[in-house]
Each structure stands twice: as structure tokens, then as C-alpha cells.
Amino acid sequence: MSGAPAIEAIGAVLAEPGRRFLVATHRNPDGDAIGSMLGMARALRAQGREATLWHAEPDSVPDELRFLVGAGEEITTGVPADARELVLLALDCASEHRLADHPPGRLAGLVVNVDHHHDNTRFGHLDLVDGAASSTAELVLRILDHMGWPLTPEVAEPLYVGLVTDTGRFSYANTGPDAHRAAARLIEAGVEPSAVYRRLYEDVPLSALHLAGRALAGAESALDGRLVTATLTQADMDRAGSGDTDGIVEALRAARGAEASALLRELPGGGGFRVSLRASSDRVDVSAVARSEGGGGGHRAAAGFTGHRSAEEILEGIRRAVAAQLGAGG
């Protein structure tokens, strides 16, 4: 089920008296994940519904997104004692494995899956999946419009953050007319774009800039400049005094001639690397690269995975996968 029928079915569940909701998102959450979760939960609470925020990981909100979390907004973890009585709203999760180690049915009696990843596994009892949507925040807005629930500034701001971050500040190929219309709606509801931009992209510690400098200074190109990569070791992060890599992979993608970029960030204890991938060309689907190289995923233009090989082996795998998509020699 997708499109209007899915929204109708989900709307019927949201409208049922006495329903209680668990609003959750994927591990290693980004702006769309946190924004969609907060926006949906606040909209439900404004309508008198009981909505609990849930995440598999404690302390799950990235530092750059903590400004979105209001006083008293707690995110719980673990399996609820009354799970069978709850409705799970799983937002921005391409698969149940991105949500938790256990099946989502352990968290709730009814699972509603709302997502815009084109490779979503449709793991819910009800699935609203639209791979053409810019973000899950855009889909949450569609649901709220269907319900006729008003947009308050408290609901609109996290949804706007989801929209901005998952479109790469409205620069990715997934930024269509619907994304701009959604942005306009959210701004009309009270979002201040300049204030959001400052909080997301300009409130950066100097140590994070030092780390970005180390990554950019060590950047390398392959495939005649069509792939640009960088690797940050734990030693690099220790010297810079920061582990904040936000925005670095986008900076690599900006190199002239680049159609894809990759940033490898060493995990604590040398247990592998967290890999971020970006594409600036429709000829490269980095979500397919993430799946093939490390069981990860994401969008065509933005994806990631965790690799447990050496940096050289991971980079070689990425080069081969991108070269195959471009029809180029490795």
C-alpha cells in the first residue's frame, strides 16, 4: 500500500480514540530522522494523543541537533512493558534492522512504516513509502495535512530541519517542487530559515574546522577526478580535539569534476570505519554502493555504511563500485 490509500489507512489509526503511540527512528539518526520523530510526536500530543519518543540507542541525538529537543522531551529505550498495546510509528527506517536489533513487533502491536528510501523493505503492517519524496519530514507533513491538524512552530521547526538536511540544503537531485512547497508551508507556520541555518551550519566549534582542514588537506581523487575521498583516523580526531565530521563529505563532493565522494572516519578502538558517501551525479547511486560494500543504505545522493576492513580495502571497494556505475576502469 502506498500513496493516498496508505495515508488514508494511517490516518484512520491516528484518529482512533485511545490509541497510544511509540514514535521511533533509525540508529545513527540524522536531521530527517530526529526532525520527523519530534515533529510527529509533537503533532500527536497537540491533539491529545499519548506519544512516547523511542530510540534503540541511549543519548541518540547528535550534538548539532540537540537544540531541537525541548525541555522535558525524553527519548526512551528498551522494550516497553505494554508493547502489545502500542502503535509504533517507525519513521525514516529503510529496514527493520535500521530500527533495532529485534523485530519491530516486539515494540508494538501495530507497526506503521513511514519512509522515503527507495529500497525500503516494507516491514510494517501499514507502509507509506515514497521514494520520490525528498525526506520523511515531507511525508509526515502530508499525513498532518490529511488529518487536518494545524502546523505550529513547534511542529514545523523539526520538520524543516529534516527537509533542509535531507535535501543537502535544497541542493540534491531529490529536491523537487514538492520539497520547496513543503518548505514554504513550514516557513508560513513560523520557521525562521536563517535561525535554523545558523544553528545547523554556522555554530561550529573551531576544533571541528581544524578536523575538516585535516580531511581536506589529505583528500585524494580517483577515476580521473570523478571520485574524491578522505580518511580520518582516531589520531586525526585526537589532534584536532573533535570528532565532528558534519559537512566534510559534502565539501569533498564539491571538488571540480567529482561525481561522488567518500569520507572514512575511524571508529573508536580501531574497530573499523564509518563511511559517508555522497553523489552529485544521477549516474551514481551511493545507496547501492553502501549496500554492496557494507550492508548499509540511504538515498541515491547520500548514504553510508560501517566497514570492518582496512581503509585501503574499503576505498578500493568503493572505487570499484563507483567505476562500475560510471562504466569506467578502476
VEXDREN-2710 file (C-alpha; in Angstrom, 1 decimal):
% VEXDREN-2710
k/r/px/py/pz
1/MET/0.0/0.0/0.0
2/SER/1.3/3.4/-0.9
3/GLY/0.2/7.0/-1.7
4/ALA/-3.3/8.1/-0.9
5/PRO/-4.6/4.6/0.3
6/ALA/-1.7/4.3/2.8
7/ILE/-2.3/7.8/4.1
8/GLU/-6.0/7.0/4.5
9/ALA/-5.2/3.8/6.4
10/ILE/-2.6/5.6/8.7
11/GLY/-5.0/8.4/9.2
12/ALA/-7.7/6.0/10.5
13/VAL/-5.2/4.6/13.0
14/LEU/-4.2/8.1/14.2
15/ALA/-7.8/9.1/14.6
16/GLU/-8.8/6.1/16.7
17/PRO/-9.7/7.2/20.3
18/GLY/-7.4/5.8/23.0
19/ARG/-4.6/4.8/20.7
20/ARG/-1.1/5.2/22.2
21/PHE/2.0/5.7/20.1
22/LEU/5.7/4.9/20.2
23/VAL/7.4/7.3/17.7
24/ALA/10.8/6.0/16.6
25/THR/13.6/6.4/14.1
26/HIS/16.7/4.7/12.8
27/ARG/20.1/4.2/14.5
28/ASN/22.8/6.9/14.0
29/PRO/20.0/9.4/13.4
30/ASP/20.4/12.4/11.1
31/GLY/18.4/15.6/10.8
32/ASP/15.5/14.0/8.9
33/ALA/15.3/11.1/11.5
34/ILE/15.2/13.4/14.6
35/GLY/13.2/16.1/12.9
36/SER/10.5/13.7/11.7
37/MET/10.3/11.9/15.1
38/LEU/9.9/15.2/17.0
39/GLY/7.5/16.7/14.5
40/MET/5.2/13.7/14.5
41/ALA/5.3/13.3/18.3
42/ARG/4.5/16.9/19.0
43/ALA/1.6/16.9/16.5
44/LEU/0.1/13.9/18.2
45/ARG/0.5/15.4/21.6
46/ALA/-1.1/18.6/20.5
47/GLN/-4.2/16.5/19.5
48/GLY/-4.3/14.9/23.0
49/ARG/-2.7/11.7/21.9
50/GLU/-0.1/9.9/24.1
51/ALA/3.1/9.7/22.2
52/THR/6.5/8.4/23.5
53/LEU/9.8/9.1/21.8
54/TRP/11.8/5.9/21.4
55/HIS/15.3/5.0/20.1
56/ALA/17.4/1.9/20.2
57/GLU/20.5/3.9/21.4
58/PRO/20.8/6.0/24.6
59/ASP/22.0/9.5/24.1
60/SER/21.0/9.2/20.4
61/VAL/20.6/12.9/19.4
62/PRO/23.7/14.3/17.7
63/ASP/25.1/17.4/19.3
64/GLU/24.2/19.6/16.3
65/LEU/20.6/18.7/16.6
66/ARG/20.2/19.0/20.4
67/PHE/18.7/22.4/20.0
68/LEU/15.5/20.8/18.6
69/VAL/14.8/18.8/21.8
70/GLY/12.6/20.7/24.2
71/ALA/12.7/20.7/28.0
72/GLY/11.1/17.5/29.2
73/GLU/11.2/15.7/25.9
74/GLU/12.8/12.4/26.8
75/ILE/13.7/9.6/24.4
76/THR/13.2/6.2/25.9
77/THR/14.9/2.9/25.0
78/GLY/14.3/-0.8/25.7
79/VAL/11.2/-2.8/25.1
80/PRO/8.0/-1.2/26.6
81/ALA/6.2/-3.4/29.2
82/ASP/2.9/-2.6/27.4
83/ALA/4.3/-3.1/23.9
84/ARG/1.3/-5.0/22.5
85/GLU/-1.0/-2.1/23.3
86/LEU/1.1/0.4/21.4
87/VAL/1.3/1.7/17.8
88/LEU/4.8/2.0/16.5
89/LEU/5.4/4.8/14.1
90/ALA/8.8/3.9/12.5
91/LEU/10.0/7.0/10.7
92/ASP/12.8/7.1/8.1
93/CYS/13.8/3.5/8.6
94/ALA/14.7/1.7/5.4
95/SER/14.5/-1.7/7.1
96/GLU/13.6/-3.1/10.5
97/HIS/17.3/-3.7/11.1
98/ARG/18.0/0.1/11.0
99/LEU/15.4/0.5/13.8
100/ALA/16.6/-2.1/16.3
101/ASP/18.3/-5.5/16.7
102/HIS/15.0/-7.2/17.4
103/PRO/11.9/-7.2/15.2
104/PRO/9.6/-4.1/15.5
105/GLY/6.8/-6.4/16.5
106/ARG/8.4/-6.6/19.9
107/LEU/7.9/-2.9/20.4
108/ALA/4.2/-2.6/19.5
109/GLY/1.1/-4.5/18.4
110/LEU/0.8/-2.4/15.2
111/VAL/3.8/-1.2/13.1
112/VAL/3.4/1.8/10.8
113/ASN/6.3/2.3/8.5
114/VAL/6.8/5.9/7.0
115/ASP/9.8/6.4/4.9
116/HIS/11.2/7.9/1.6
117/HIS/14.1/5.5/1.0
118/HIS/13.6/3.8/-2.4
119/ASP/14.9/0.5/-1.1
120/ASN/12.6/0.3/2.0
121/THR/11.7/-3.3/2.8
122/ARG/8.0/-2.6/3.7
123/PHE/8.3/-4.2/7.1
124/GLY/5.2/-2.5/8.6
125/HIS/1.6/-3.6/9.0
126/LEU/1.0/-0.3/7.2
127/ASP/3.6/1.2/4.9
128/LEU/3.8/4.7/3.5
129/VAL/6.9/4.6/1.3
130/ASP/7.5/7.2/-1.4
131/GLY/11.0/7.0/-2.9
132/ALA/10.3/10.2/-4.9
133/ALA/9.8/12.3/-1.7
134/SER/12.7/14.5/-0.6
135/SER/12.5/13.4/3.0
136/THR/10.5/11.6/5.6
137/ALA/9.7/15.0/7.0
138/GLU/7.8/15.8/3.8
139/LEU/5.8/12.6/4.3
140/VAL/5.0/13.5/7.9
141/LEU/3.7/16.8/6.6
142/ARG/1.4/15.0/4.1
143/ILE/0.0/12.9/7.0
144/LEU/-0.6/16.0/9.1
145/ASP/-2.3/17.8/6.2
146/HIS/-4.5/14.7/5.7
147/MET/-5.5/14.8/9.3
148/GLY/-6.3/18.5/9.2
149/TRP/-4.0/19.1/12.1
150/PRO/-2.6/22.6/12.4
151/LEU/1.1/23.4/11.9
152/THR/2.5/25.1/15.0
153/PRO/6.1/26.5/15.1
154/GLU/7.0/23.7/17.5
155/VAL/5.9/21.0/14.9
156/ALA/7.2/22.9/11.9
157/GLU/10.8/23.6/13.0
158/PRO/11.9/20.0/13.3
159/LEU/10.2/19.1/10.1
160/TYR/12.0/21.9/8.4
161/VAL/15.3/20.7/9.7
162/GLY/14.5/17.3/8.3
163/LEU/13.7/18.8/4.9
164/VAL/16.9/21.0/4.8
165/THR/19.3/18.3/5.9
166/ASP/18.0/15.5/3.7
167/THR/18.0/17.7/0.6
168/GLY/21.5/18.9/1.2
169/ARG/20.2/22.5/1.8
170/PHE/17.9/22.0/-1.2
171/SER/20.8/21.0/-3.5
172/TYR/20.3/17.3/-4.0
173/ALA/18.5/15.8/-7.0
174/ASN/15.7/14.8/-4.7
175/THR/14.7/18.5/-4.3
176/GLY/11.6/18.8/-6.4
177/PRO/8.7/21.2/-6.4
178/ASP/7.1/19.3/-3.5
179/ALA/10.1/19.9/-1.3
180/HIS/10.0/23.7/-2.0
181/ARG/6.3/23.8/-1.4
182/ALA/6.7/21.9/1.9
183/ALA/9.4/24.4/2.9
184/ALA/7.1/27.3/2.2
185/ARG/4.4/25.8/4.3
186/LEU/6.7/25.3/7.2
187/ILE/8.1/28.8/6.9
188/GLU/4.5/30.1/6.9
189/ALA/3.9/28.2/10.1
190/GLY/6.6/30.2/11.9
191/VAL/10.0/28.6/11.0
192/GLU/12.9/31.2/10.7
193/PRO/15.2/29.8/8.0
194/SER/18.1/32.0/8.9
195/ALA/18.0/30.9/12.5
196/VAL/17.8/27.2/11.6
197/TYR/20.7/27.6/9.2
198/ARG/22.9/29.3/11.8
199/ARG/22.1/26.5/14.4
200/LEU/22.9/23.7/11.8
201/TYR/25.8/25.1/9.8
202/GLU/27.4/28.1/11.5
203/ASP/27.5/27.2/15.2
204/VAL/30.7/25.1/14.6
205/PRO/33.5/24.7/17.2
206/LEU/36.9/25.8/15.9
207/SER/38.1/22.2/16.6
208/ALA/35.7/20.9/14.1
209/LEU/37.1/23.3/11.5
210/HIS/40.6/22.0/12.3
211/LEU/39.4/18.5/11.7
212/ALA/37.8/19.4/8.4
213/GLY/41.1/21.0/7.4
214/ARG/42.9/17.8/8.1
215/ALA/40.4/15.9/6.0
216/LEU/40.6/18.3/3.1
217/ALA/44.3/18.5/3.2
218/GLY/44.6/14.8/2.8
219/ALA/41.9/14.4/0.1
220/GLU/42.6/12.2/-2.8
221/SER/41.0/11.7/-6.2
222/ALA/40.4/8.6/-8.3
223/LEU/38.6/7.7/-11.6
224/ASP/40.0/10.8/-13.3
225/GLY/38.7/13.1/-10.5
226/ARG/35.2/11.7/-10.5
227/LEU/35.6/10.2/-7.0
228/VAL/37.1/12.2/-4.2
229/THR/37.9/10.6/-0.9
230/ALA/39.4/11.3/2.5
231/THR/40.2/9.3/5.6
232/LEU/40.2/10.5/9.2
233/THR/42.0/8.3/11.8
234/GLN/41.4/8.4/15.5
235/ALA/44.8/10.2/15.8
236/ASP/43.5/12.9/13.4
237/MET/40.5/13.4/15.6
238/ASP/42.6/13.4/18.8
239/ARG/44.9/16.1/17.4
240/ALA/42.0/18.3/16.3
241/GLY/40.2/17.8/19.5
242/SER/37.0/16.9/17.7
243/GLY/35.1/14.0/16.2
244/ASP/32.6/16.2/14.4
245/THR/32.7/15.4/10.7
246/ASP/29.5/17.0/9.7
247/GLY/29.7/18.7/6.3
248/ILE/33.1/17.3/5.3
249/VAL/31.9/14.7/2.8
250/GLU/29.8/17.4/1.1
251/ALA/32.9/19.6/0.8
252/LEU/34.7/16.7/-0.9
253/ARG/31.8/16.3/-3.3
254/ALA/32.2/20.0/-4.3
255/ALA/35.6/19.4/-6.0
256/ARG/35.5/20.2/-9.7
257/GLY/34.7/17.1/-11.8
258/ALA/33.6/15.0/-8.8
259/GLU/30.5/12.8/-9.3
260/ALA/30.9/11.1/-5.9
261/SER/32.7/11.5/-2.6
262/ALA/33.5/9.3/0.4
263/LEU/34.7/10.1/3.9
264/LEU/36.1/7.3/6.1
265/ARG/36.1/8.0/9.9
266/GLU/37.9/5.5/12.1
267/LEU/35.7/4.1/14.9
268/PRO/36.9/4.2/18.5
269/GLY/39.3/1.4/19.4
270/GLY/40.2/0.8/15.7
271/GLY/37.2/-1.4/15.1
272/GLY/36.7/-0.2/11.5
273/PHE/35.4/2.9/9.8
274/ARG/32.2/4.7/9.5
275/VAL/31.8/5.6/5.8
276/SER/29.8/8.5/4.5
277/LEU/29.0/8.7/0.7
278/ARG/27.6/11.5/-1.5
279/ALA/26.8/11.8/-5.2
280/SER/26.4/14.9/-7.3
281/SER/25.6/12.9/-10.5
282/ASP/22.5/10.9/-11.4
283/ARG/24.9/8.4/-12.8
284/VAL/25.9/7.3/-9.3
285/ASP/23.6/5.7/-6.7
286/VAL/25.6/5.7/-3.5
287/SER/23.0/3.8/-1.6
288/ALA/23.8/0.8/-3.9
289/VAL/27.5/1.3/-3.1
290/ALA/26.7/1.3/0.6
291/ARG/24.6/-1.9/0.4
292/SER/27.2/-3.8/-1.7
293/GLU/30.2/-2.7/0.3
294/GLY/29.0/-2.8/3.9
295/GLY/25.3/-3.7/4.2
296/GLY/24.4/0.0/4.6
297/GLY/22.0/2.1/2.7
298/GLY/20.5/5.6/2.3
299/HIS/19.5/7.6/-0.7
300/ARG/20.8/7.8/-4.2
301/ALA/22.7/11.0/-3.3
302/ALA/23.6/10.3/0.3
303/ALA/24.3/7.1/2.1
304/GLY/26.6/5.3/4.5
305/PHE/27.8/2.1/6.0
306/THR/30.2/0.7/8.6
307/GLY/33.3/-1.1/7.2
308/HIS/35.4/-3.5/9.2
309/ARG/38.3/-3.8/6.7
310/SER/41.3/-1.7/6.4
311/ALA/40.9/1.8/5.0
312/GLU/42.7/0.8/1.8
313/GLU/40.4/-2.2/1.2
314/ILE/37.3/-0.1/1.9
315/LEU/38.4/2.6/-0.5
316/GLU/39.3/0.0/-3.2
317/GLY/35.8/-1.5/-2.9
318/ILE/34.2/2.0/-3.2
319/ARG/36.3/2.7/-6.3
320/ARG/35.3/-0.5/-8.0
321/ALA/31.6/0.0/-7.2
322/VAL/31.6/3.6/-8.4
323/ALA/33.6/2.7/-11.5
324/ALA/31.1/0.0/-12.4
325/GLN/28.3/2.5/-12.2
326/LEU/30.2/5.0/-14.3
327/GLY/31.3/2.4/-16.8
328/ALA/34.9/3.5/-16.1
329/GLY/38.0/1.5/-15.5
330/GLY/39.1/1.2/-11.8
END
